[in-house]
Amino acid sequence: MKMTVVGAGYVGISTALCFAHAGHKTVLLECAAERLTELQAGRCPFYEPLVQEWLSELSGSGMISVTSSPAQAIPFGDIVWIAVNTPAGLEHQLDLCALETVMADIVKYGSPKTVVAVKSTVTAGTCRWLLRRMREELTFFDIPLVFSPEFLREGHAISDFLNPSRVILGTENGEIPKLVSEAYQSLGIPSTRIISTTFENAEVIKQASNSFLAVKLTYVNELASYCRRVSADIHTVVYGMGLDTRIAPGYMETGLGYGGACLPKDTEALAADAFQKGTPLTVLQQAISANDAQIKYAADAVRRHMPVGSTLAVWGVAFKPESGDLRCSPAWHVLSILMENPTYYFQLYDPYFKNWQMEDFPDPDCIRICPNANEAAENADGLLILTAHEFFRKADLKAIRPQMRGHFLFDFFNFVSDQSAKTAGLIRITKVD
């Protein structure tokens, strides 16, 4: 087949590369000038395992190309995959402006043979509304529309796309969309993992899945604080819990709470929509509030132990391990709180982050970016681990301690035990200390 993918974010690039790698010639449509320039030069604008290697290989072979022209890209594809951003809008509703723009381009440049597959996250009822609106404006509009939500984890996007736990395909009447199903099967995905259902079911499955994971993460974060109070080990507790197949071990890592481009906006959008419809999801509402509180607890712990003017080493600013993505990063939020007043001086290092942006901070002069973890710790009064990169888990704290001026280790991910910290000459502080 021939594929068109609209939107070159994590989802769009992963979608394009996986289909091109499977032998489907693919055009990637991206209108943002800076990202377009990077991609046309064969460079991925963000870090994600395998993506740069595949992009170089497939661009060189001609299996994938990048353009900013809808007139060129949309008629090309047998399937047009839409992977544009649907960010949080007014009152936590999803902003559909980019999606509506793409649909207008499809009406303009598409053909009756075009199949449209929406991967962008939307609230229940959106796809049926889009289809109805297109038909009202153009009585001849008869392009098939499929909602095919993504379930990709940053840091695992390629492997998750090729080996998904399930593929959900939402259509107007719930019938299986043959061409889209065949496209997924061409990647080696068995038909037994492909589930066809209605638009509304597919839309809710996507948002409800993300929201359930957010609830699970939030519960474990609060549980970790309780374990600290009663001298229980959270790692042992969640291991014992995860052995129950009804609970399962995934998404039970402690930390600063969930972040990123998906979970915050998806949870808030679902909660807002449910409230508006008179069916509030109170458990989800509480999880959102509790997640926000985790960030405040972490910042408060730093303020309790570090006097004004202290120099703090900060390891990690991305929202999750093995990623350089700062969107809705809890680490950024902690730093923002600490820089309000009183202020501290920060020496930051993150092995995955590039192209630092400081404009969102009130006083960027208090931040110094360091080339490695050792330099970040030099003469620091305290060390904050704000992202759970494996690199930091394996760090030799005994070797780090002599470089520091102070002895506080703020461990919000339960990387080390109190005894291990003490052996390294550090005092370990959690969110509740």
C-alpha positions as CSV (number, residue, x, y, z in Angstrom):
1,M,0.0,0.0,0.0
2,K,0.9,3.7,-0.1
3,M,0.6,5.6,3.2
4,T,0.2,9.2,4.2
5,V,0.9,10.2,7.8
6,V,-0.1,13.7,8.9
7,G,1.8,15.0,11.9
8,A,5.4,14.3,12.7
9,G,5.3,13.9,16.5
10,Y,6.1,10.7,18.4
11,V,3.0,9.0,17.1
12,G,3.2,10.2,13.5
13,I,6.9,9.4,13.0
14,S,6.5,6.0,14.6
15,T,3.5,5.2,12.4
16,A,5.3,6.4,9.3
17,L,8.5,4.5,10.0
18,C,6.8,1.2,10.9
19,F,4.7,1.1,7.7
20,A,7.7,2.2,5.6
21,H,9.9,-0.5,7.2
22,A,7.3,-3.1,6.4
23,G,7.5,-2.1,2.7
24,H,4.7,0.5,2.3
25,K,5.9,3.6,0.6
26,T,5.1,6.5,3.0
27,V,4.8,10.3,2.8
28,L,5.0,12.2,6.1
29,L,3.2,15.5,6.1
30,E,4.5,18.1,8.6
31,C,3.8,21.9,8.4
32,A,5.9,23.2,11.4
33,A,8.9,24.8,9.7
34,E,11.6,23.8,12.2
35,R,10.5,20.2,12.5
36,L,10.2,19.9,8.7
37,T,13.7,21.2,8.2
38,E,15.1,18.6,10.6
39,L,13.2,15.7,9.1
40,Q,14.1,16.7,5.5
41,A,17.7,16.6,6.6
42,G,17.2,13.1,7.9
43,R,17.3,14.1,11.6
44,C,14.7,13.1,14.1
45,P,13.7,16.2,16.2
46,F,13.5,14.2,19.5
47,Y,15.0,11.2,21.1
48,E,13.3,7.8,20.7
49,P,15.0,4.4,20.4
50,L,15.5,3.1,16.8
51,V,13.8,6.2,15.3
52,Q,16.9,7.9,14.1
53,E,18.4,4.8,12.6
54,W,15.2,3.8,10.8
55,L,14.7,7.4,9.6
56,S,18.2,7.5,8.0
57,E,17.8,4.1,6.4
58,L,14.3,4.6,5.0
59,S,14.9,8.2,3.8
60,G,18.0,7.0,2.0
61,S,16.1,4.2,0.3
62,G,13.2,6.4,-0.7
63,M,10.7,4.4,1.3
64,I,9.8,7.5,3.3
65,S,9.7,11.2,2.3
66,V,8.7,14.4,4.1
67,T,6.7,17.3,2.7
68,S,4.7,20.3,3.9
69,S,2.3,20.2,1.0
70,P,-1.2,18.7,1.7
71,A,-1.9,18.8,-2.0
72,Q,1.1,16.4,-2.5
73,A,0.7,14.2,0.5
74,I,-3.1,13.5,0.8
75,P,-3.8,12.2,-2.7
76,F,-0.7,9.9,-2.3
77,G,-2.0,7.6,0.4
78,D,-4.4,4.7,0.1
79,I,-4.7,5.4,3.9
80,V,-4.3,8.8,5.4
81,W,-3.2,8.4,9.1
82,I,-3.9,11.5,11.1
83,A,-1.6,12.0,14.1
84,V,-1.8,15.7,14.8
85,N,-1.9,17.1,18.4
86,T,-5.1,17.6,20.2
87,P,-3.9,19.7,23.2
88,A,-5.9,20.8,26.2
89,G,-8.2,23.6,25.4
90,L,-10.7,25.7,27.3
91,E,-12.0,24.1,30.5
92,H,-9.9,21.0,29.8
93,Q,-11.7,20.1,26.6
94,L,-9.5,18.8,23.8
95,D,-8.6,21.4,21.1
96,L,-9.6,20.0,17.7
97,C,-8.3,22.8,15.5
98,A,-5.4,20.8,14.0
99,L,-7.7,17.8,13.4
100,E,-10.4,20.0,11.7
101,T,-7.7,21.6,9.5
102,V,-6.5,18.2,8.3
103,M,-10.1,17.0,7.6
104,A,-10.7,20.2,5.5
105,D,-7.5,19.3,3.5
106,I,-8.8,15.8,3.0
107,V,-12.1,17.1,1.7
108,K,-10.2,19.3,-0.7
109,Y,-7.5,16.9,-1.9
110,G,-8.8,13.4,-1.1
111,S,-10.7,11.0,-3.3
112,P,-13.4,8.4,-2.8
113,K,-10.7,5.7,-2.6
114,T,-9.0,7.4,0.3
115,V,-9.4,5.8,3.8
116,V,-8.9,8.1,6.8
117,A,-7.6,6.7,10.0
118,V,-7.5,9.1,13.0
119,K,-4.9,8.3,15.6
120,S,-5.2,11.6,17.5
121,T,-6.8,11.3,20.9
122,V,-10.4,12.6,20.9
123,T,-13.3,12.6,23.3
124,A,-16.3,10.3,22.8
125,G,-18.6,11.5,20.0
126,T,-15.9,13.4,18.1
127,C,-15.5,11.1,15.1
128,R,-19.2,10.8,14.5
129,W,-19.5,14.6,14.8
130,L,-16.7,15.0,12.3
131,L,-18.3,12.6,9.8
132,R,-21.7,14.3,10.2
133,R,-20.2,17.7,9.7
134,M,-18.4,16.7,6.6
135,R,-21.6,15.2,5.1
136,E,-23.6,18.3,6.0
137,E,-21.1,20.6,4.2
138,L,-20.6,18.2,1.3
139,T,-23.4,15.9,0.4
140,F,-21.1,13.8,-1.8
141,F,-18.6,13.3,1.1
142,D,-18.2,9.5,1.3
143,I,-14.6,9.0,2.5
144,P,-14.4,6.1,5.1
145,L,-13.4,7.3,8.6
146,V,-11.7,5.0,11.1
147,F,-10.6,5.9,14.7
148,S,-7.5,3.9,15.5
149,P,-6.1,5.2,18.8
150,E,-2.4,4.8,19.7
151,F,-1.2,3.1,22.9
152,L,2.5,3.9,22.5
153,R,4.9,4.5,25.4
154,E,7.6,7.0,24.8
155,G,10.9,5.1,24.8
156,H,9.1,2.1,23.4
157,A,7.2,3.6,20.5
158,I,8.5,1.4,17.7
159,S,8.2,-1.9,19.6
160,D,4.8,-1.0,20.9
161,F,3.6,-0.2,17.4
162,L,4.8,-3.5,16.0
163,N,3.8,-5.6,18.9
164,P,0.7,-4.0,20.4
165,S,-1.4,-5.6,23.2
166,R,-4.4,-4.7,21.0
167,V,-5.4,-2.7,18.0
168,I,-8.7,-0.9,18.4
169,L,-10.6,0.2,15.2
170,G,-13.6,2.4,15.6
171,T,-16.0,2.8,12.7
172,E,-19.4,4.4,12.1
173,N,-21.3,1.1,12.5
174,G,-18.7,-1.1,14.2
175,E,-17.9,-3.1,11.1
176,I,-14.2,-4.0,10.6
177,P,-12.5,-1.6,8.2
178,K,-10.8,-4.1,5.8
179,L,-8.0,-2.0,4.4
180,V,-6.9,-0.6,7.8
181,S,-7.0,-4.1,9.3
182,E,-4.9,-5.4,6.4
183,A,-2.4,-2.6,7.0
184,Y,-1.9,-3.7,10.6
185,Q,-1.7,-7.3,9.7
186,S,1.0,-6.5,7.2
187,L,3.2,-5.6,10.2
188,G,2.8,-9.1,11.5
189,I,0.1,-8.2,14.0
190,P,-2.3,-11.2,14.3
191,S,-6.0,-10.6,13.5
192,T,-6.9,-11.9,17.0
193,R,-5.5,-8.6,18.4
194,I,-7.5,-6.4,16.1
195,I,-10.8,-5.4,17.7
196,S,-13.4,-3.5,15.6
197,T,-16.1,-1.5,17.4
198,T,-18.0,1.7,17.2
199,F,-16.5,5.2,17.2
200,E,-17.7,5.9,20.7
201,N,-16.4,2.6,22.2
202,A,-13.0,3.1,20.6
203,E,-12.8,6.7,21.8
204,V,-13.7,5.8,25.4
205,I,-11.3,2.8,25.4
206,K,-8.4,5.2,24.6
207,Q,-9.2,7.8,27.2
208,A,-10.3,5.3,29.8
209,S,-7.1,3.3,29.4
210,N,-4.9,6.3,30.0
211,S,-7.0,7.5,32.9
212,F,-6.9,4.1,34.6
213,L,-3.1,4.0,34.3
214,A,-3.0,7.5,35.8
215,V,-5.2,6.3,38.8
216,K,-2.9,3.3,39.3
217,L,0.2,5.5,39.3
218,T,-1.3,8.0,41.7
219,Y,-2.4,5.3,44.1
220,V,1.1,3.8,44.3
221,N,2.7,7.3,44.8
222,E,0.4,7.9,47.8
223,L,1.0,4.4,49.1
224,A,4.8,5.0,49.0
225,S,4.4,7.9,51.4
226,Y,2.4,5.7,53.8
227,C,5.0,2.9,53.5
228,R,7.7,5.5,54.5
229,R,5.7,6.4,57.6
230,V,5.2,2.8,58.8
231,S,8.7,1.5,57.9
232,A,7.5,-0.7,55.0
233,D,9.4,-1.0,51.7
234,I,7.3,0.2,48.8
235,H,9.3,-2.0,46.3
236,T,8.4,-5.2,48.3
237,V,4.8,-4.0,48.7
238,V,4.2,-3.4,45.0
239,Y,6.0,-6.6,44.0
240,G,3.6,-8.5,46.3
241,M,0.6,-6.7,44.9
242,G,1.7,-7.2,41.3
243,L,1.7,-10.9,41.6
244,D,-2.1,-10.8,41.7
245,T,-3.1,-11.0,38.0
246,R,-6.1,-8.8,38.7
247,I,-3.7,-6.0,39.6
248,A,-0.6,-6.7,37.5
249,P,2.9,-5.1,38.1
250,G,2.8,-2.4,35.3
251,Y,2.5,1.3,36.2
252,M,3.4,0.8,39.8
253,E,6.6,2.8,39.9
254,T,6.8,5.5,42.5
255,G,8.0,9.0,41.7
256,L,6.8,12.5,41.2
257,G,3.5,11.6,39.5
258,Y,2.5,11.2,35.9
259,G,3.3,13.7,33.2
260,G,3.9,13.9,29.5
261,A,1.8,14.9,26.5
262,C,-1.0,12.3,27.0
263,L,-1.9,11.4,30.6
264,P,-2.5,14.9,32.0
265,K,-4.7,16.2,29.1
266,D,-6.5,12.9,28.6
267,T,-7.4,12.4,32.2
268,E,-8.6,16.0,32.5
269,A,-10.5,15.9,29.3
270,L,-12.3,12.7,30.3
271,A,-13.1,14.0,33.8
272,A,-14.4,17.3,32.3
273,D,-16.5,15.6,29.7
274,A,-18.0,13.1,32.3
275,F,-18.8,16.0,34.7
276,Q,-20.4,18.0,31.9
277,K,-22.6,15.1,31.0
278,G,-23.8,14.6,34.6
279,T,-21.8,11.4,35.3
280,P,-18.7,12.6,37.2
281,L,-15.8,10.3,37.5
282,T,-15.0,11.1,41.1
283,V,-12.1,8.5,41.4
284,L,-10.4,10.1,38.4
285,Q,-11.0,13.6,39.7
286,Q,-9.4,12.7,43.0
287,A,-6.4,11.1,41.2
288,I,-5.8,14.3,39.2
289,S,-5.8,16.3,42.4
290,A,-3.6,13.8,44.2
291,N,-1.1,13.8,41.3
292,D,-0.8,17.5,41.4
293,A,-0.2,17.3,45.1
294,Q,2.8,15.0,44.6
295,I,4.7,17.8,42.9
296,K,4.0,20.2,45.8
297,Y,5.1,17.6,48.4
298,A,8.4,17.2,46.6
299,A,9.1,20.9,46.4
300,D,8.0,21.4,50.1
301,A,10.5,18.6,51.1
302,V,13.3,20.5,49.4
303,R,12.3,23.8,51.1
304,R,12.2,22.2,54.5
305,H,15.8,21.0,54.3
306,M,17.6,23.5,52.1
307,P,18.1,27.1,53.2
308,V,17.5,30.0,50.8
309,G,20.4,30.4,48.4
310,S,21.5,26.8,48.4
311,T,23.0,25.2,45.2
312,L,21.1,22.1,44.2
313,A,22.3,19.5,41.8
314,V,19.3,18.3,39.7
315,W,19.5,15.0,37.9
316,G,16.8,14.6,35.3
317,V,14.2,17.1,33.8
318,A,12.3,14.8,31.4
319,F,8.8,13.6,32.4
320,K,9.8,9.9,32.3
321,P,12.8,7.6,32.2
322,E,14.8,7.2,28.9
323,S,13.0,10.2,27.3
324,G,14.0,13.8,26.7
325,D,10.4,15.0,26.6
326,L,9.6,17.9,28.9
327,R,5.9,18.3,28.1
328,C,4.0,18.4,31.4
329,S,7.1,17.2,33.2
330,P,6.7,16.8,37.0
331,A,10.4,17.7,37.2
332,W,9.9,21.0,35.5
333,H,6.9,21.7,37.8
334,V,9.0,21.1,40.9
335,L,11.7,23.4,39.6
336,S,9.1,26.1,38.8
337,I,7.8,26.0,42.4
338,L,11.3,26.2,43.8
339,M,12.2,29.2,41.7
340,E,9.1,31.2,42.7
341,N,10.4,32.6,46.0
342,P,12.7,32.0,47.7
343,T,15.1,30.9,45.0
344,Y,17.9,28.4,44.7
345,Y,20.7,27.9,42.3
346,F,20.4,24.8,40.1
347,Q,23.0,22.7,38.3
348,L,21.1,20.5,35.9
349,Y,22.0,17.4,33.9
350,D,19.8,15.1,31.8
351,P,21.4,12.6,29.5
352,Y,18.5,12.6,27.0
353,F,17.6,16.3,26.7
354,K,18.8,18.7,24.1
355,N,17.9,22.1,22.8
356,W,17.2,23.6,26.2
357,Q,14.4,26.1,26.5
358,M,14.3,28.6,29.4
359,E,11.7,31.1,28.4
360,D,9.0,29.6,30.7
361,F,11.1,30.3,33.8
362,P,11.0,33.6,35.8
363,D,14.7,33.7,36.4
364,P,16.8,31.4,34.1
365,D,20.0,33.0,35.5
366,C,19.7,30.7,38.5
367,I,20.1,27.6,36.2
368,R,23.3,26.2,34.8
369,I,23.2,23.3,32.4
370,C,25.9,20.7,33.0
371,P,27.5,18.2,30.5
372,N,27.5,15.3,33.0
373,A,26.2,14.2,36.3
374,N,29.5,14.7,38.1
375,E,29.7,18.4,37.2
376,A,26.1,18.9,38.2
377,A,27.0,17.6,41.7
378,E,30.1,19.8,42.1
379,N,29.9,21.9,45.3
380,A,26.1,21.2,45.5
381,D,24.4,21.5,48.9
382,G,21.9,18.9,47.9
383,L,21.2,16.4,45.1
384,L,17.7,16.1,43.6
385,I,16.8,13.1,41.4
386,L,13.8,14.3,39.4
387,T,13.7,11.8,36.6
388,A,14.1,8.0,37.1
389,H,16.6,7.5,34.3
390,E,18.4,4.1,34.7
391,F,21.6,6.0,34.4
392,F,21.0,7.7,37.8
393,R,19.9,4.4,39.5
394,K,23.3,3.0,38.7
395,A,25.2,6.1,39.8
396,D,28.1,5.6,42.3
397,L,26.9,7.8,45.1
398,K,30.1,7.1,47.1
399,A,32.1,8.7,44.3
400,I,29.6,11.6,43.9
401,R,29.5,12.6,47.6
402,P,33.1,14.0,47.9
403,Q,32.3,16.4,45.1
404,M,29.3,17.8,47.0
405,R,29.4,20.5,49.6
406,G,26.3,19.3,51.4
407,H,24.9,15.8,52.2
408,F,21.2,15.7,51.3
409,L,19.9,13.3,48.7
410,F,16.3,13.9,47.6
411,D,15.3,10.5,46.4
412,F,11.7,10.7,45.1
413,F,11.9,7.4,43.2
414,N,13.1,5.2,46.1
415,F,16.3,4.5,44.2
416,V,18.3,3.8,47.3
417,S,17.7,2.7,50.8
418,D,18.4,4.8,53.9
419,Q,21.3,2.5,54.7
420,S,22.8,2.8,51.2
421,A,22.6,6.5,51.3
422,K,24.2,6.6,54.8
423,T,27.0,4.4,53.6
424,A,27.7,6.9,50.8
425,G,27.7,9.7,53.3
426,L,24.3,11.1,52.4
427,I,21.0,11.7,54.2
428,R,18.1,10.4,52.1
429,I,15.0,12.6,52.0
430,T,11.6,11.6,50.5
431,K,8.5,13.6,49.9
432,V,7.3,13.0,53.5
433,D,10.6,13.6,55.4
